[in-house]
Amino acid sequence: METMFGFAALVVVTILGLFAALALQALLLRVAFVLMQPATADRRVLRPAIERGAQMAARACARTN
């Protein structure tokens, strides 16, 4: 009976160690992504330059007419 309790305790400790290792791995992965964030491409949406050029062309056309 004592052997079964020892084995059950070993199984429980092993499973807890597995969950702790998975949690630590997920945390370190998130930290790595946060640290890499400045190296990623700029995600801001830029207004297309053609829009500004079209506005300038319309103003120039309106002035000449």
N, CA, C, O and CB atoms as a CASP TS submission, in Angstrom:
PFRMAT TS
TARGET T0000
AUTHOR 0000-0000-0000
METHOD Language model
MODEL 1
PARENT N/A
ATOM      1  N   MET     1       0.815  -1.190   0.000  1.00  0.00           N
ATOM      2  CA  MET     1       0.000   0.000   0.000  1.00  0.00           C
ATOM      3  C   MET     1       0.861   1.257   0.000  1.00  0.00           C
ATOM      4  O   MET     1       0.554   2.243  -0.670  1.00  0.00           O
ATOM      5  CB  MET     1      -0.928  -0.004   1.194  1.00  0.00           C
ATOM      6  N   GLU     2       1.943   1.196   0.766  1.00  0.00           N
ATOM      7  CA  GLU     2       2.844   2.342   0.826  1.00  0.00           C
ATOM      8  C   GLU     2       3.511   2.568  -0.527  1.00  0.00           C
ATOM      9  O   GLU     2       3.779   3.709  -0.902  1.00  0.00           O
ATOM     10  CB  GLU     2       3.908   2.137   1.918  1.00  0.00           C
ATOM     11  N   THR     3       3.778   1.497  -1.258  1.00  0.00           N
ATOM     12  CA  THR     3       4.375   1.605  -2.586  1.00  0.00           C
ATOM     13  C   THR     3       3.418   2.293  -3.552  1.00  0.00           C
ATOM     14  O   THR     3       3.849   3.093  -4.383  1.00  0.00           O
ATOM     15  CB  THR     3       4.761   0.219  -3.117  1.00  0.00           C
ATOM     16  N   MET     4       2.134   1.992  -3.455  1.00  0.00           N
ATOM     17  CA  MET     4       1.152   2.626  -4.328  1.00  0.00           C
ATOM     18  C   MET     4       1.059   4.122  -4.038  1.00  0.00           C
ATOM     19  O   MET     4       0.933   4.921  -4.966  1.00  0.00           O
ATOM     20  CB  MET     4      -0.224   1.963  -4.160  1.00  0.00           C
ATOM     21  N   PHE     5       1.118   4.511  -2.771  1.00  0.00           N
ATOM     22  CA  PHE     5       1.088   5.928  -2.419  1.00  0.00           C
ATOM     23  C   PHE     5       2.341   6.642  -2.928  1.00  0.00           C
ATOM     24  O   PHE     5       2.269   7.772  -3.411  1.00  0.00           O
ATOM     25  CB  PHE     5       0.959   6.099  -0.897  1.00  0.00           C
ATOM     26  N   GLY     6       3.467   5.982  -2.817  1.00  0.00           N
ATOM     27  CA  GLY     6       4.706   6.558  -3.340  1.00  0.00           C
ATOM     28  C   GLY     6       4.653   6.746  -4.838  1.00  0.00           C
ATOM     29  O   GLY     6       5.085   7.774  -5.359  1.00  0.00           O
ATOM     30  N   PHE     7       4.120   5.744  -5.538  1.00  0.00           N
ATOM     31  CA  PHE     7       3.994   5.839  -6.992  1.00  0.00           C
ATOM     32  C   PHE     7       3.004   6.936  -7.381  1.00  0.00           C
ATOM     33  O   PHE     7       3.255   7.696  -8.317  1.00  0.00           O
ATOM     34  CB  PHE     7       3.549   4.490  -7.581  1.00  0.00           C
ATOM     35  N   ALA     8       1.873   7.019  -6.660  1.00  0.00           N
ATOM     36  CA  ALA     8       0.873   8.063  -6.946  1.00  0.00           C
ATOM     37  C   ALA     8       1.468   9.446  -6.689  1.00  0.00           C
ATOM     38  O   ALA     8       1.218  10.380  -7.450  1.00  0.00           O
ATOM     39  CB  ALA     8      -0.402   7.857  -6.079  1.00  0.00           C
ATOM     40  N   ALA     9       2.248   9.579  -5.628  1.00  0.00           N
ATOM     41  CA  ALA     9       2.893  10.869  -5.342  1.00  0.00           C
ATOM     42  C   ALA     9       3.881  11.224  -6.446  1.00  0.00           C
ATOM     43  O   ALA     9       3.972  12.384  -6.847  1.00  0.00           O
ATOM     44  CB  ALA     9       3.614  10.831  -3.975  1.00  0.00           C
ATOM     45  N   LEU    10       4.616  10.237  -6.936  1.00  0.00           N
ATOM     46  CA  LEU    10       5.561  10.472  -8.025  1.00  0.00           C
ATOM     47  C   LEU    10       4.833  10.916  -9.298  1.00  0.00           C
ATOM     48  O   LEU    10       5.298  11.816  -9.998  1.00  0.00           O
ATOM     49  CB  LEU    10       6.384   9.204  -8.299  1.00  0.00           C
ATOM     50  N   VAL    11       3.707  10.293  -9.591  1.00  0.00           N
ATOM     51  CA  VAL    11       2.922  10.672 -10.774  1.00  0.00           C
ATOM     52  C   VAL    11       2.402  12.095 -10.632  1.00  0.00           C
ATOM     53  O   VAL    11       2.485  12.879 -11.577  1.00  0.00           O
ATOM     54  CB  VAL    11       1.746   9.695 -10.988  1.00  0.00           C
ATOM     55  N   VAL    12       1.869  12.437  -9.472  1.00  0.00           N
ATOM     56  CA  VAL    12       1.331  13.787  -9.251  1.00  0.00           C
ATOM     57  C   VAL    12       2.434  14.833  -9.357  1.00  0.00           C
ATOM     58  O   VAL    12       2.242  15.873  -9.987  1.00  0.00           O
ATOM     59  CB  VAL    12       0.647  13.880  -7.874  1.00  0.00           C
ATOM     60  N   VAL    13       3.572  14.571  -8.755  1.00  0.00           N
ATOM     61  CA  VAL    13       4.690  15.525  -8.816  1.00  0.00           C
ATOM     62  C   VAL    13       5.190  15.674 -10.247  1.00  0.00           C
ATOM     63  O   VAL    13       5.540  16.776 -10.669  1.00  0.00           O
ATOM     64  CB  VAL    13       5.843  15.072  -7.896  1.00  0.00           C
ATOM     65  N   THR    14       5.227  14.586 -10.986  1.00  0.00           N
ATOM     66  CA  THR    14       5.666  14.653 -12.380  1.00  0.00           C
ATOM     67  C   THR    14       4.702  15.480 -13.228  1.00  0.00           C
ATOM     68  O   THR    14       5.133  16.273 -14.066  1.00  0.00           O
ATOM     69  CB  THR    14       5.797  13.245 -12.963  1.00  0.00           C
ATOM     70  N   ILE    15       3.409  15.299 -13.014  1.00  0.00           N
ATOM     71  CA  ILE    15       2.420  16.069 -13.770  1.00  0.00           C
ATOM     72  C   ILE    15       2.498  17.547 -13.389  1.00  0.00           C
ATOM     73  O   ILE    15       2.412  18.409 -14.263  1.00  0.00           O
ATOM     74  CB  ILE    15       0.993  15.523 -13.519  1.00  0.00           C
ATOM     75  N   LEU    16       2.657  17.851 -12.116  1.00  0.00           N
ATOM     76  CA  LEU    16       2.813  19.245 -11.701  1.00  0.00           C
ATOM     77  C   LEU    16       4.074  19.863 -12.299  1.00  0.00           C
ATOM     78  O   LEU    16       4.066  21.023 -12.710  1.00  0.00           O
ATOM     79  CB  LEU    16       2.854  19.345 -10.174  1.00  0.00           C
ATOM     80  N   GLY    17       5.148  19.092 -12.347  1.00  0.00           N
ATOM     81  CA  GLY    17       6.375  19.580 -12.981  1.00  0.00           C
ATOM     82  C   GLY    17       6.185  19.839 -14.465  1.00  0.00           C
ATOM     83  O   GLY    17       6.721  20.805 -15.008  1.00  0.00           O
ATOM     84  N   LEU    18       5.418  18.973 -15.122  1.00  0.00           N
ATOM     85  CA  LEU    18       5.124  19.173 -16.540  1.00  0.00           C
ATOM     86  C   LEU    18       4.356  20.461 -16.759  1.00  0.00           C
ATOM     87  O   LEU    18       4.696  21.237 -17.652  1.00  0.00           O
ATOM     88  CB  LEU    18       4.333  17.993 -17.097  1.00  0.00           C
ATOM     89  N   PHE    19       3.317  20.708 -15.953  1.00  0.00           N
ATOM     90  CA  PHE    19       2.531  21.936 -16.097  1.00  0.00           C
ATOM     91  C   PHE    19       3.364  23.172 -15.779  1.00  0.00           C
ATOM     92  O   PHE    19       3.206  24.207 -16.425  1.00  0.00           O
ATOM     93  CB  PHE    19       1.303  21.889 -15.188  1.00  0.00           C
ATOM     94  N   ALA    20       4.237  23.075 -14.805  1.00  0.00           N
ATOM     95  CA  ALA    20       5.103  24.203 -14.471  1.00  0.00           C
ATOM     96  C   ALA    20       6.061  24.496 -15.621  1.00  0.00           C
ATOM     97  O   ALA    20       6.307  25.658 -15.942  1.00  0.00           O
ATOM     98  CB  ALA    20       5.890  23.918 -13.177  1.00  0.00           C
ATOM     99  N   ALA    21       6.602  23.453 -16.241  1.00  0.00           N
ATOM    100  CA  ALA    21       7.505  23.642 -17.367  1.00  0.00           C
ATOM    101  C   ALA    21       6.775  24.237 -18.570  1.00  0.00           C
ATOM    102  O   ALA    21       7.319  25.102 -19.257  1.00  0.00           O
ATOM    103  CB  ALA    21       8.155  22.315 -17.749  1.00  0.00           C
ATOM    104  N   LEU    22       5.560  23.785 -18.828  1.00  0.00           N
ATOM    105  CA  LEU    22       4.781  24.349 -19.934  1.00  0.00           C
ATOM    106  C   LEU    22       4.433  25.811 -19.695  1.00  0.00           C
ATOM    107  O   LEU    22       4.481  26.620 -20.622  1.00  0.00           O
ATOM    108  CB  LEU    22       3.505  23.546 -20.141  1.00  0.00           C
ATOM    109  N   ALA    23       4.083  26.157 -18.458  1.00  0.00           N
ATOM    110  CA  ALA    23       3.773  27.544 -18.132  1.00  0.00           C
ATOM    111  C   ALA    23       5.003  28.424 -18.296  1.00  0.00           C
ATOM    112  O   ALA    23       4.911  29.534 -18.821  1.00  0.00           O
ATOM    113  CB  ALA    23       3.231  27.652 -16.705  1.00  0.00           C
ATOM    114  N   LEU    24       6.149  27.934 -17.850  1.00  0.00           N
ATOM    115  CA  LEU    24       7.388  28.695 -17.995  1.00  0.00           C
ATOM    116  C   LEU    24       7.761  28.861 -19.456  1.00  0.00           C
ATOM    117  O   LEU    24       8.212  29.932 -19.862  1.00  0.00           O
ATOM    118  CB  LEU    24       8.524  28.014 -17.241  1.00  0.00           C
ATOM    119  N   GLN    25       7.580  27.828 -20.245  1.00  0.00           N
ATOM    120  CA  GLN    25       7.882  27.913 -21.670  1.00  0.00           C
ATOM    121  C   GLN    25       6.969  28.928 -22.363  1.00  0.00           C
ATOM    122  O   GLN    25       7.436  29.718 -23.184  1.00  0.00           O
ATOM    123  CB  GLN    25       7.738  26.533 -22.329  1.00  0.00           C
ATOM    124  N   ALA    26       5.680  28.915 -22.041  1.00  0.00           N
ATOM    125  CA  ALA    26       4.741  29.878 -22.637  1.00  0.00           C
ATOM    126  C   ALA    26       5.107  31.303 -22.232  1.00  0.00           C
ATOM    127  O   ALA    26       5.047  32.220 -23.051  1.00  0.00           O
ATOM    128  CB  ALA    26       3.288  29.560 -22.211  1.00  0.00           C
ATOM    129  N   LEU    27       5.483  31.487 -20.972  1.00  0.00           N
ATOM    130  CA  LEU    27       5.883  32.815 -20.505  1.00  0.00           C
ATOM    131  C   LEU    27       7.126  33.302 -21.236  1.00  0.00           C
ATOM    132  O   LEU    27       7.178  34.449 -21.680  1.00  0.00           O
ATOM    133  CB  LEU    27       6.138  32.797 -18.995  1.00  0.00           C
ATOM    134  N   LEU    28       8.121  32.439 -21.364  1.00  0.00           N
ATOM    135  CA  LEU    28       9.345  32.836 -22.051  1.00  0.00           C
ATOM    136  C   LEU    28       9.106  33.099 -23.540  1.00  0.00           C
ATOM    137  O   LEU    28       9.754  33.964 -24.130  1.00  0.00           O
ATOM    138  CB  LEU    28      10.410  31.761 -21.879  1.00  0.00           C
ATOM    139  N   LEU    29       8.184  32.360 -24.143  1.00  0.00           N
ATOM    140  CA  LEU    29       7.843  32.605 -25.539  1.00  0.00           C
ATOM    141  C   LEU    29       7.190  33.972 -25.706  1.00  0.00           C
ATOM    142  O   LEU    29       7.493  34.698 -26.653  1.00  0.00           O
ATOM    143  CB  LEU    29       6.914  31.507 -26.063  1.00  0.00           C
ATOM    144  N   ARG    30       6.289  34.322 -24.784  1.00  0.00           N
ATOM    145  CA  ARG    30       5.662  35.653 -24.839  1.00  0.00           C
ATOM    146  C   ARG    30       6.707  36.754 -24.659  1.00  0.00           C
ATOM    147  O   ARG    30       6.666  37.772 -25.351  1.00  0.00           O
ATOM    148  CB  ARG    30       4.565  35.781 -23.755  1.00  0.00           C
ATOM    149  N   VAL    31       7.635  36.551 -23.736  1.00  0.00           N
ATOM    150  CA  VAL    31       8.692  37.537 -23.506  1.00  0.00           C
ATOM    151  C   VAL    31       9.550  37.684 -24.756  1.00  0.00           C
ATOM    152  O   VAL    31       9.939  38.796 -25.114  1.00  0.00           O
ATOM    153  CB  VAL    31       9.568  37.132 -22.296  1.00  0.00           C
ATOM    154  N   ALA    32       9.846  36.578 -25.418  1.00  0.00           N
ATOM    155  CA  ALA    32      10.647  36.652 -26.645  1.00  0.00           C
ATOM    156  C   ALA    32       9.916  37.433 -27.723  1.00  0.00           C
ATOM    157  O   ALA    32      10.537  38.221 -28.436  1.00  0.00           O
ATOM    158  CB  ALA    32      10.985  35.244 -27.155  1.00  0.00           C
ATOM    159  N   PHE    33       8.606  37.233 -27.859  1.00  0.00           N
ATOM    160  CA  PHE    33       7.844  37.988 -28.858  1.00  0.00           C
ATOM    161  C   PHE    33       7.790  39.467 -28.511  1.00  0.00           C
ATOM    162  O   PHE    33       7.853  40.314 -29.402  1.00  0.00           O
ATOM    163  CB  PHE    33       6.427  37.432 -28.981  1.00  0.00           C
ATOM    164  N   VAL    34       7.676  39.785 -27.233  1.00  0.00           N
ATOM    165  CA  VAL    34       7.653  41.193 -26.831  1.00  0.00           C
ATOM    166  C   VAL    34       9.005  41.839 -27.113  1.00  0.00           C
ATOM    167  O   VAL    34       9.059  42.985 -27.560  1.00  0.00           O
ATOM    168  CB  VAL    34       7.293  41.331 -25.332  1.00  0.00           C
ATOM    169  N   LEU    35      10.080  41.130 -26.863  1.00  0.00           N
ATOM    170  CA  LEU    35      11.407  41.684 -27.124  1.00  0.00           C
ATOM    171  C   LEU    35      11.686  41.822 -28.615  1.00  0.00           C
ATOM    172  O   LEU    35      12.449  42.700 -29.017  1.00  0.00           O
ATOM    173  CB  LEU    35      12.470  40.812 -26.483  1.00  0.00           C
ATOM    174  N   MET    36      11.086  40.978 -29.436  1.00  0.00           N
ATOM    175  CA  MET    36      11.295  41.063 -30.885  1.00  0.00           C
ATOM    176  C   MET    36      10.386  42.104 -31.532  1.00  0.00           C
ATOM    177  O   MET    36      10.576  42.423 -32.706  1.00  0.00           O
ATOM    178  CB  MET    36      11.058  39.702 -31.529  1.00  0.00           C
ATOM    179  N   GLN    37       9.420  42.635 -30.818  1.00  0.00           N
ATOM    180  CA  GLN    37       8.433  43.529 -31.406  1.00  0.00           C
ATOM    181  C   GLN    37       9.046  44.724 -32.136  1.00  0.00           C
ATOM    182  O   GLN    37       8.592  45.026 -33.240  1.00  0.00           O
ATOM    183  CB  GLN    37       7.512  44.022 -30.339  1.00  0.00           C
ATOM    184  N   PRO    38      10.044  45.423 -31.596  1.00  0.00           N
ATOM    185  CA  PRO    38      10.593  46.555 -32.337  1.00  0.00           C
ATOM    186  C   PRO    38      11.237  46.155 -33.662  1.00  0.00           C
ATOM    187  O   PRO    38      11.363  46.992 -34.556  1.00  0.00           O
ATOM    188  CB  PRO    38      11.602  47.267 -31.489  1.00  0.00           C
ATOM    189  N   ALA    39      11.643  44.911 -33.803  1.00  0.00           N
ATOM    190  CA  ALA    39      12.307  44.474 -35.025  1.00  0.00           C
ATOM    191  C   ALA    39      11.313  44.108 -36.126  1.00  0.00           C
ATOM    192  O   ALA    39      11.721  43.850 -37.259  1.00  0.00           O
ATOM    193  CB  ALA    39      13.201  43.290 -34.728  1.00  0.00           C
ATOM    194  N   THR    40      10.035  44.081 -35.818  1.00  0.00           N
ATOM    195  CA  THR    40       9.054  43.722 -36.834  1.00  0.00           C
ATOM    196  C   THR    40       8.743  44.921 -37.707  1.00  0.00           C
ATOM    197  O   THR    40       9.109  46.053 -37.390  1.00  0.00           O
ATOM    198  CB  THR    40       7.772  43.184 -36.187  1.00  0.00           C
ATOM    199  N   ALA    41       8.072  44.659 -38.797  1.00  0.00           N
ATOM    200  CA  ALA    41       7.721  45.729 -39.722  1.00  0.00           C
ATOM    201  C   ALA    41       6.748  46.700 -39.071  1.00  0.00           C
ATOM    202  O   ALA    41       5.988  46.333 -38.175  1.00  0.00           O
ATOM    203  CB  ALA    41       7.119  45.154 -41.009  1.00  0.00           C
ATOM    204  N   ASP    42       6.782  47.920 -39.527  1.00  0.00           N
ATOM    205  CA  ASP    42       5.870  48.945 -39.028  1.00  0.00           C
ATOM    206  C   ASP    42       4.460  48.606 -39.466  1.00  0.00           C
ATOM    207  O   ASP    42       4.214  48.373 -40.649  1.00  0.00           O
ATOM    208  CB  ASP    42       6.278  50.352 -39.532  1.00  0.00           C
ATOM    209  N   ARG    43       3.531  48.576 -38.521  1.00  0.00           N
ATOM    210  CA  ARG    43       2.183  48.133 -38.828  1.00  0.00           C
ATOM    211  C   ARG    43       1.214  49.290 -38.998  1.00  0.00           C
ATOM    212  O   ARG    43       0.017  49.059 -39.168  1.00  0.00           O
ATOM    213  CB  ARG    43       1.691  47.215 -37.752  1.00  0.00           C
ATOM    214  N   ARG    44       1.690  50.523 -38.959  1.00  0.00           N
ATOM    215  CA  ARG    44       0.788  51.651 -39.148  1.00  0.00           C
ATOM    216  C   ARG    44       0.325  51.699 -40.595  1.00  0.00           C
ATOM    217  O   ARG    44       1.095  51.420 -41.514  1.00  0.00           O
ATOM    218  CB  ARG    44       1.472  52.976 -38.752  1.00  0.00           C
ATOM    219  N   VAL    45      -0.918  52.048 -40.784  1.00  0.00           N
ATOM    220  CA  VAL    45      -1.461  52.150 -42.134  1.00  0.00           C
ATOM    221  C   VAL    45      -1.105  53.528 -42.667  1.00  0.00           C
ATOM    222  O   VAL    45      -1.505  54.546 -42.101  1.00  0.00           O
ATOM    223  CB  VAL    45      -3.013  51.911 -42.155  1.00  0.00           C
ATOM    224  N   LEU    46      -0.363  53.553 -43.743  1.00  0.00           N
ATOM    225  CA  LEU    46       0.038  54.819 -44.337  1.00  0.00           C
ATOM    226  C   LEU    46      -0.954  55.217 -45.417  1.00  0.00           C
ATOM    227  O   LEU    46      -1.448  54.379 -46.171  1.00  0.00           O
ATOM    228  CB  LEU    46       1.461  54.727 -44.915  1.00  0.00           C
ATOM    229  N   ARG    47      -1.234  56.500 -45.475  1.00  0.00           N
ATOM    230  CA  ARG    47      -2.107  56.973 -46.534  1.00  0.00           C
ATOM    231  C   ARG    47      -1.340  56.909 -47.842  1.00  0.00           C
ATOM    232  O   ARG    47      -0.171  57.292 -47.893  1.00  0.00           O
ATOM    233  CB  ARG    47      -2.618  58.414 -46.249  1.00  0.00           C
ATOM    234  N   PRO    48      -1.971  56.440 -48.881  1.00  0.00           N
ATOM    235  CA  PRO    48      -1.264  56.355 -50.158  1.00  0.00           C
ATOM    236  C   PRO    48      -0.891  57.735 -50.675  1.00  0.00           C
ATOM    237  O   PRO    48      -1.665  58.684 -50.553  1.00  0.00           O
ATOM    238  CB  PRO    48      -2.118  55.626 -51.191  1.00  0.00           C
ATOM    239  N   ALA    49       0.283  57.839 -51.245  1.00  0.00           N
ATOM    240  CA  ALA    49       0.762  59.114 -51.760  1.00  0.00           C
ATOM    241  C   ALA    49      -0.055  59.574 -52.958  1.00  0.00           C
ATOM    242  O   ALA    49      -0.114  60.770 -53.245  1.00  0.00           O
ATOM    243  CB  ALA    49       2.229  59.008 -52.140  1.00  0.00           C
ATOM    244  N   ILE    50      -0.674  58.657 -53.648  1.00  0.00           N
ATOM    245  CA  ILE    50      -1.447  59.024 -54.829  1.00  0.00           C
ATOM    246  C   ILE    50      -2.654  59.880 -54.442  1.00  0.00           C
ATOM    247  O   ILE    50      -3.114  60.702 -55.234  1.00  0.00           O
ATOM    248  CB  ILE    50      -1.906  57.765 -55.583  1.00  0.00           C
ATOM    249  N   GLU    51      -3.160  59.688 -53.239  1.00  0.00           N
ATOM    250  CA  GLU    51      -4.306  60.481 -52.802  1.00  0.00           C
ATOM    251  C   GLU    51      -3.906  61.948 -52.679  1.00  0.00           C
ATOM    252  O   GLU    51      -4.632  62.830 -53.139  1.00  0.00           O
ATOM    253  CB  GLU    51      -4.856  59.954 -51.456  1.00  0.00           C
ATOM    254  N   ARG    52      -2.777  62.210 -52.072  1.00  0.00           N
ATOM    255  CA  ARG    52      -2.290  63.584 -51.930  1.00  0.00           C
ATOM    256  C   ARG    52      -1.966  64.165 -53.304  1.00  0.00           C
ATOM    257  O   ARG    52      -2.232  65.339 -53.562  1.00  0.00           O
ATOM    258  CB  ARG    52      -1.040  63.633 -51.012  1.00  0.00           C
ATOM    259  N   GLY    53      -1.395  63.352 -54.180  1.00  0.00           N
ATOM    260  CA  GLY    53      -1.074  63.824 -55.523  1.00  0.00           C
ATOM    261  C   GLY    53      -2.331  64.148 -56.314  1.00  0.00           C
ATOM    262  O   GLY    53      -2.345  65.109 -57.082  1.00  0.00           O
ATOM    263  N   ALA    54      -3.381  63.365 -56.138  1.00  0.00           N
ATOM    264  CA  ALA    54      -4.644  63.629 -56.835  1.00  0.00           C
ATOM    265  C   ALA    54      -5.263  64.931 -56.338  1.00  0.00           C
ATOM    266  O   ALA    54      -5.829  65.692 -57.124  1.00  0.00           O
ATOM    267  CB  ALA    54      -5.632  62.459 -56.635  1.00  0.00           C
ATOM    268  N   GLN    55      -5.158  65.186 -55.051  1.00  0.00           N
ATOM    269  CA  GLN    55      -5.681  66.441 -54.512  1.00  0.00           C
ATOM    270  C   GLN    55      -4.911  67.633 -55.083  1.00  0.00           C
ATOM    271  O   GLN    55      -5.511  68.645 -55.446  1.00  0.00           O
ATOM    272  CB  GLN    55      -5.602  66.441 -52.970  1.00  0.00           C
ATOM    273  N   MET    56      -3.605  67.516 -55.161  1.00  0.00           N
ATOM    274  CA  MET    56      -2.786  68.609 -55.700  1.00  0.00           C
ATOM    275  C   MET    56      -3.103  68.834 -57.179  1.00  0.00           C
ATOM    276  O   MET    56      -3.162  69.977 -57.633  1.00  0.00           O
ATOM    277  CB  MET    56      -1.278  68.304 -55.516  1.00  0.00           C
ATOM    278  N   ALA    57      -3.307  67.755 -57.929  1.00  0.00           N
ATOM    279  CA  ALA    57      -3.628  67.895 -59.341  1.00  0.00           C
ATOM    280  C   ALA    57      -4.998  68.539 -59.528  1.00  0.00           C
ATOM    281  O   ALA    57      -5.175  69.351 -60.436  1.00  0.00           O
ATOM    282  CB  ALA    57      -3.584  66.533 -60.034  1.00  0.00           C
ATOM    283  N   ALA    58      -5.962  68.195 -58.692  1.00  0.00           N
ATOM    284  CA  ALA    58      -7.299  68.780 -58.787  1.00  0.00           C
ATOM    285  C   ALA    58      -7.254  70.268 -58.479  1.00  0.00           C
ATOM    286  O   ALA    58      -7.932  71.059 -59.136  1.00  0.00           O
ATOM    287  CB  ALA    58      -8.270  68.070 -57.833  1.00  0.00           C
ATOM    288  N   ARG    59      -6.463  70.655 -57.486  1.00  0.00           N
ATOM    289  CA  ARG    59      -6.326  72.087 -57.159  1.00  0.00           C
ATOM    290  C   ARG    59      -5.648  72.852 -58.294  1.00  0.00           C
ATOM    291  O   ARG    59      -6.048  73.966 -58.631  1.00  0.00           O
ATOM    292  CB  ARG    59      -5.522  72.268 -55.854  1.00  0.00           C
ATOM    293  N   ALA    60      -4.627  72.243 -58.872  1.00  0.00           N
ATOM    294  CA  ALA    60      -3.933  72.916 -59.992  1.00  0.00           C
ATOM    295  C   ALA    60      -4.857  73.053 -61.185  1.00  0.00           C
ATOM    296  O   ALA    60      -4.833  74.078 -61.867  1.00  0.00           O
ATOM    297  CB  ALA    60      -2.662  72.139 -60.401  1.00  0.00           C
ATOM    298  N   CYS    61      -5.666  72.049 -61.449  1.00  0.00           N
ATOM    299  CA  CYS    61      -6.611  72.097 -62.563  1.00  0.00           C
ATOM    300  C   CYS    61      -7.686  73.137 -62.292  1.00  0.00           C
ATOM    301  O   CYS    61      -8.105  73.841 -63.211  1.00  0.00           O
ATOM    302  CB  CYS    61      -7.249  70.714 -62.800  1.00  0.00           C
ATOM    303  N   ALA    62      -8.142  73.249 -61.040  1.00  0.00           N
ATOM    304  CA  ALA    62      -9.185  74.208 -60.701  1.00  0.00           C
ATOM    305  C   ALA    62      -8.668  75.637 -60.822  1.00  0.00           C
ATOM    306  O   ALA    62      -9.430  76.532 -61.188  1.00  0.00           O
ATOM    307  CB  ALA    62      -9.707  73.951 -59.286  1.00  0.00           C
ATOM    308  N   ARG    63      -7.391  75.872 -60.522  1.00  0.00           N
ATOM    309  CA  ARG    63      -6.828  77.209 -60.622  1.00  0.00           C
ATOM    310  C   ARG    63      -6.696  77.671 -62.073  1.00  0.00           C
ATOM    311  O   ARG    63      -6.868  78.851 -62.376  1.00  0.00           O
ATOM    312  CB  ARG    63      -5.476  77.250 -59.944  1.00  0.00           C
ATOM    313  N   THR    64      -6.388  76.724 -62.967  1.00  0.00           N
ATOM    314  CA  THR    64      -6.193  77.106 -64.372  1.00  0.00           C
ATOM    315  C   THR    64      -7.516  77.333 -65.102  1.00  0.00           C
ATOM    316  O   THR    64      -7.536  78.023 -66.121  1.00  0.00           O
ATOM    317  CB  THR    64      -5.391  76.033 -65.095  1.00  0.00           C
ATOM    318  N   ASN    65      -8.607  76.777 -64.612  1.00  0.00           N
ATOM    319  CA  ASN    65      -9.906  76.959 -65.297  1.00  0.00           C
ATOM    320  C   ASN    65     -10.605  78.175 -64.854  1.00  0.00           C
ATOM    321  O   ASN    65     -11.701  78.467 -65.332  1.00  0.00           O
ATOM    322  CB  ASN    65     -10.800  75.789 -65.079  1.00  0.00           C
TER
END
